Amino acid sequence: MLESKRRAIIFLTISLLLAVGAGFFVLKKVSELNAELGGMAKIYVAASDIPSRTLIEPKQVTTMEIPKKFVKDGSHVTDVKDLINKVLVVPLEEGDIITQEMIKQVSTTANEKNRLVVIPQNDRIRFDQPLEDMDRVDIVVSHNLEGKPVTETFMKDVLVSKTSGKKESLNAILVEVSLEDAPRIIHMENYADSIRILKANVGKNEQPKPEQPKAEPAKEPAPAEAKPAEAKPAEKKPAEQPPAEQKPADQQKK
C-alpha cells in the first residue's frame, strides 16, 4: 500500500472520530441546556388572523413549543380549556402568542336587551347568604327618602349570572337586569346608605320541607232516600153548583 493512501485513511479515521466526539459533546451540551431550561412546553398561538371581540374557534389557534423556563404562570395559555367561550380584546395576526391578558369571558345574557351589572361586596353592600351562578336574589336598600330613613325591597327575583370569589366569601356578583333597571341599580350602589342582597331561591343544600298531606274533609253521609209521601185522599169540596131553578110546585108533582 502506498504511503499516501495510508495517510489518507488515517486522516479520514481521525476526522470521523473527531466528528463523532464533537457530536457527542454537542448533544450532551444541548441536554444540559434543556435540563436547565426545564424541558419544553406547549403554548397556544394564533394559527390565522383573529379579529377582536369575536368568539375564538379551534381552527384559529395552534400550539408552539418553548422552554418551560420561559413559560410564565398566568400569562401564557397552556390549556385549551382557557380558550373555551372566550374572546380577544385585541386583534392578533398569524403566529402571535396568546396570553391571558388578551382574552376575556364571553358576555352572555338570556335576553339581548338585558345588561350585566357588577355588585361588589363592601362596607355598604353585603351578601346575607353564599351565592352561586344562576341563583336569584332580592335587593333590599336603606336610604333617605325626603329626609326620612326608609328600608324597602328595591328589586325582586334578580338573576345572578356569575359570582366572583369563594362561595363563603364572595367578592362580587354579576346580575342580569333589563336595560331600564341597570341605571337604577348603579344609582343605588353609589348613593344608598346600605344594600343587602338576599337569596331568593332555595339552594342545592337547602331542600324544601315536604308539604304535609292535607287532611281530606270528612264526607257528609249521603242523605237517605226520601220515601214518597203517602198520598192523602183529597178532601172533597162541595161542588159549586148553580142554584136550581125553582119550579112551581105543581110541576114538581108531575
Secondary structure, DSSP 8 states (H G I E B T S, - for coil): --HHHHHHHHHHHHHHHHHHHHHHHHHHHHHHHHHHHT-EEEEEEESS-B-TTSB--GGGEEEEEEEGGG--TTTB---GGGGTTEEESS-B-TT-B-BGGGEEE----SSTTEEEEEEE-SSSEEESS---TT-EEEEEEEEEETTEEEEEEEEEEEEEEEEEE-SSSEEEEEEEEETTHHHHHHHHHHH-SEEEEEE-S--TT-------------------------------------------HHHHH-
